[in-house]
Amino acid sequence: MKNFFIILIMKLLNIALKICGKHGGNFLGKIAYRWNPDIFKYFKVSSPVIAVTATNRKNHDK
């Protein structure tokens, strides 16, 4: 039941951030993890997870 309310609050915060024109990024996940470190055990993913990180190598110091 605790996880249900945490997820509900995170969804409401996400909507509020979108209305304000902001993006949550990993902010909401950090808050949820702080409130319950085991919360991510309740999410089931049936396919492999692929994380892609990259940079565009632009140097803004020029």
C-alpha positions, -999 to +999 in steps of 0.1 A: +000+000+000+029+023+008+043+018-027+010+026-043+009+060-026+046+067-035+039+060-072+007+080-071+026+110-056+054+107-082+028+106-110+012+138-097+045+155-093+053+145-129+021+161-141+029+193-120+064+195-135+050+192-170+025+220-164+054+242-152+074+233-183+100+213-165+112+177-170+117+155-140+147+135-154+157+111-126+145+135-099+113+116-092+131+083-090+155+097-065+127+109-043+109+075-046+141+057-038+147+079-008+112+071+006+115+034-001+147+018-013+129-014-023+104+004-046+121-006-078+116-043-070+079-039-078+084-029-114+085-059-138+101-056-172+095-086-195+121-075-221+158-068-218+168-033-207+193-015-229+208+017-217+225+040-242+247+069-232+263+093-256+278+127-261+277+150-290+313+161-283+305+198-287+328+221-269+310+251-255+342+268-244+352+281-278 
